[in-house]
């Protein structure tokens, strides 16, 4: 396999650093997160960043596409598991681990590109395959839908305790907080198993997550 050119490899490393930094900064600052703050956290020069991306929106659109790649990869790996429950469990755990849904604050503030739309469609198809396979095997409670699982990932993808300790630079407590988070994820996954009381309310509509991405107003530009 051909080796990547040094500049290309460096760009990929910078992209991943920016994506992880953006997730952490957006968790705290929301849609008002500044590119300067994200770049500083990622250790990427703001000048070199703007040489590659023409605007803040273009950067965030690219980061959303990268995040969707992670969802797609997690679903593909999940479908490779012979055990439908293990496959679904892997998908949910992986998406939570890389903070699935943490770019949600960008919804409605940037235009959805064709690339983002195509990757979302692919991600959604794969996830629904995982859910359908688990339902067919009888390992996923019948009233749990793909939307329920997407919402669960988004909720658990944020960890206020870990975020707080990270801001405080309390490295002595991070491992304990991550362990506690894993236990919470295990409890949530158990709730997806059959044999529990009927879920309350009505089945969430896909529009609940999709319509928030309609680009109606532009958020204030920050450097």
N, C-alpha and C positions, 0 to 999 in steps of 0.2 A: 504494500500500500504506500502511495506517495506521501512523503512528509509534507506537512503544511509549511508554507513560507513563514519566516519569523514574524513578519508584520501581521499576517493573518492569524497566527496563533496568539499573538499578543492582543489582537482585537477581540478574539473569542474570550480570552481570560478577562479582559476589561469588561466585556458584556456581562459575563457571569458575576463579576464583582459588583457591577452597577445594579444588576437585577436583585442580588441579595441585599445590597445597601438600600435600594428603592423600597423593598418590602418592609425593611425596618423603619425607614424614615416615614413612609406613608402610614404605617401603623400608629405613629405618634402625631404627625402633622396633617394627615389626611391629604385632600386634593391640593392643599396649599404648600405641599412639600416643595422646596426649592431644589433646582438642579445643582446649585453650588453645594448644598448640604449633602445631597446624594453622592456627588462626585468626591467630596472630601472624605466621606465615610468609606467610599470604595477605593480611595487612594488613586483616583484618576484625575489628571489635570483638567480643569474646566476649559482651558483653551483648546487642548487636543480633542476634548469631547465635542465642542462646537465646530471643530473642523470636520468632524465626521457626521454630526447631526445638525441639520439646518435650524432646528427649533426644539423647544422643550416638548412640544406635542410629538414631533417625529421621534425623539428619544423614548418617550413614554409608549408610543405605538410599538416601537421595536421591542421594548421590555415586555409588553403584553404578549407579543408574538412568542417571545422566548419562554414566558411563563406557560403559555398554552402548549409549547413543545414538551414541557415537563409533565403536564397532564396527559398528553398523548403517550409519552413513553411509559408513564406509570400504568396506564390502561393496557397498553400492549404487553407489558410484563405480567400484569394481572391475568390476562387471557392466556398466557403461556403456562399458567399453573394448571395441573390436572384437576385439582380440587377446586370446585367453583367458589366455595367459601373462602379458601385461602387466597384465591385470585382476587376476590372482591375486597377482602381484608387488607391485602397488600396494597391495592389501589387507594383505599381510603387512608391507610396509614402513611403511605408515601406522599399523597397530596397534602395531608396535614403537616407532615414533616417539613416540606418545603413551602409551608405557609400558603396553601392553596386559598385563593380568594383575597389575598392580602393586597392585590392591586385594585380591589373593588372601589376604593375611594376615587379612582380615576373615571369611573363610569359617568357618562354624560358630560365630561369635561374635554374629551378628545374624540375626534371622529374615528369610527371603526373602519379600518382599512380592509381591502379585499383579502389581504393575507390573514389578518386577524379573524375575519369572518370564516374563511376556509378552514383555518385551524380549529376554530371553535366548533364548527360542524363536525369535523373529524373526531375531535375529542368527545363530543356529545354522543356520536354514534358508537364509539368504542365503550364508553361508560354504560350506555344502554344495553350493549351486548353483555357486559359483565353482570348487570342487574337481571337481565332476562335469563341468563344461564344459571344464576343463583336461585332465581324463582323456580325455574324448571327442576332444579335439583332438590327443592324443598328446604334449602338452608337459609333463605332470606324470608323474613316475615312477609306474608302476602300483601299487607297494606303499606309496606314501605316502597316508595317510588324512587326513580332516578333523581327527581327534584329534591326529595327528602334527604338523599345522600349528598347532593351538591350543597344544600344548605348546611348540613351537618359539618361538612368539610370546611366551609367558609367560617362557621362559628368557631370550630376547634383549631382552625389554622392560625388564629390569633391567640397569643398567650400573654395576657397582661402582666403576669408575675415575671415571666422570663424577660419581657420587654423592660419592666421596671428595674430588674436586677442588672440588665445589660446597661441601661442608662447610668446606673449607680456604680458600674464597674465592679460589682460584687461577684467576682469570678469564683469565690469560695462557696457560693450558694447556687451557682448555675446548674451544676450536675444534679443536685437534689431537686431543683425545680423541673429539670427535664425528666427526671424519674417520675415525679408526681404527674407530669403531663402525660407520660406514657400510660400510667394507671388510669387517668381520666379517659384516654382514648380507648383503652381496653373495656372500660365500663360502657362507653358509648357504643362500641362495636357489639357488645353483648346484647344491647337493646335492639339491634337489628335482627337478632335471631328469632325464629318462630317461638310461640308459646307465651308471648306477653299480651297484656290487655290491648284492645283496639286503640289505635292512635286517635287522639282527639281532633275535632274540627274536620275540615275538608282537605282534599289533596291539593297541595300547592300547585299553582299554574306555572309553566315555564316562563310566562310573561313577567313573573315576579322578579326574576333575575335579568331577563333579556331587555325589558323596556327601560331599565335604568341607564342602559348604554346609549340611548338615543341622544344624539349630540344637539342639545337645544340652546345652551348658553355656554359661553366660554369663561372659564375661571380666570381670575386676575393673573396676569403673567408675572412670574417672579424669576429672578436670575438663578 
